[in-house]
Amino acid sequence: MAKRYLVNLELTNYFADEVFVEPLPNNLKIKKNFFAILRHVFDNRKSFDGILLFNPSFFWFLAAFLLKLATLFRFRVVIFDLLLQRPETIKDKAVALVKRILLAPVDLFLFLHRDVSGYTEYYGIDPGRCRYIPFKANNYEVLKDFEITDAGYALSCGASHRDYRLLDKALTLVDVPMKIVLPQKDLSDYHNSVIDEDAFGENVEIIRHDFDRTSWYEYLSKCRCVVLPIRSSAIQCAGISVYLEAMAFGKPVIISEGPSTRDILTLNEAAIFPPDDAATLASLIDRVWKDEAYRQRLGHAGQTYALALEGEERLVKDILRALINL
């Protein structure tokens, strides 16, 4: 008999053997309709084996916890792509403690990164409840729509836990034209990116972006290489979506070592440097910029890796198949 799961987004285009999913009513938003969602799920608890939550917010943590209690822990809860941060302030630590309690009954976590040590240390998530699901390049289906060229600039982009101050230090040691594409300041701050726009030299152009996918991919498809300095404090998979998009275009990627790379990428697929190490970052930027043979090898290996992950259909089927034996 097929297992049946409710899910908090639309997945009706994809199926896996022995798994059926039904989206929650799309007019119910968890923050505004918290009790309505609880009632809907509880009323349907006998028709479904559990609920699959994609990138859930705090309100979903609470809802899942209450549903587990209300069903005497018979209702399964699976979470995909849980984004957590290292708690640094007293307030952060208090919030982390609450999340630790709410996440304790979750049956299965599906992560885009293999290294969950930070999640275990700060949130008590047992690695035995975790499974790795490789992500995919978000531009996989539209690659043919873009001309891949080298317009003579390096590109750094994205908001999640970026360390642009480290990049600034590196760029004082190497003279490379750089574009930095990132969201508006309030959103960058929210995602823990660190940047001082006035500190950069004339070789750096900072572009505040509106998340238009076409122009985003234009920047990626025309750069010479992509540089992703990730903060050493990051315990989540910051930068994965960007580096896979860049790799799919055949662009060499330079990225900090951390959860986004550990046990996922090799030195053949990306130029990986220790976090907080501006000198090594500068050296890699210089090498990738000047050494065409190295640049091509890195770009080709990265592209082979990214394209082997395929697109959305493979990702969703992997997620659904993870539910079969739960």
C-alpha positions, 0 to 999 in steps of 0.5 A: 500500500502506498504511503501518503504524505501531506506537503507544504508546497505543490508537488503534484507533477512528480511521483515516486513508487509507493509514495503519494503526496497531497499539498496543503490548501495553498490559501493557508499560510502558516503564520496567518492560518496556524490553527486552521492548518493544525485542524486540517492536518489533524482532521486528515491524520487517519488518511495520511502517514505524515507530513513533509515540510520544505524549508519550514519556518518556526511556526512549522516547527511548532505545528509539527511538534503539536501534531506529534503530541496530538497523534501520540507520535504516530504521525510522521514528520519529515523536514527537507532543507532545514536552515539553522544558524550557529547561535551567538548571542544570549537571545540566539541561544534561547531560540536554539533551545526552543528549536531543539525541543520542537525538533526533537520528535522529527522522524527524518531530516533530509539535508543538502549537505553531509556535514550536520555536526553544527546542527548536532552540536547546537540543536541536538539533531542526531545524525542517525535521523539525517539523510543527504539528498544532493541538490540540483542546478536551478538553471538546469532546464534553461541552460540552452537559453544563455550564451556562455562567454567570458566578459572579463570579470570575476563574479561574487554573488548571493546573500547567505553567510557571505564574507565580503569583508574577506573578499575585500582583503583578498582583492587588495592582494590581487588586481582582478575586476570583480562584480558583486551581485547581492540583494538589497541591504536589509535582505543581505543583513537578514541572511548574515552577509558581511559587507562594507561597500565603501571599502572596495577599490575601483576594480569592484562593482557592487550591484544590488539585485532584484532576484530576476532570474534572467539577469542573474543567469546573464551575470553567471554565464558571462563571468570568467569565474565565481568566488564564494567566500562563506563565513566560517561560522556558517553551519548550513549549506550556504552557497550550494545553489549558486555554485551549482548554477555556476558549474552548470554554465561551466564556470570555475568556482572558488569557495570556502571550505565548510558544510557546503563543500565538505564530503561533497566537492573535491579539489578537482571540481572546485578551488576550495580555500580555508575560511578566513584565509584571505591570502589563499583566497587571493592566490586562488583568484589569481591562479584561476584568473591567469591560468587558462588550462587550470580554469578549463579543467576546473570548469569542465569537472564542475560542469560534469558534476553539476549536470550529473545531478540533473534537475528538479524531477530527480531531486523531488523523486529522491526526496519522495523515495526517502519516505518509502522506508520510514 
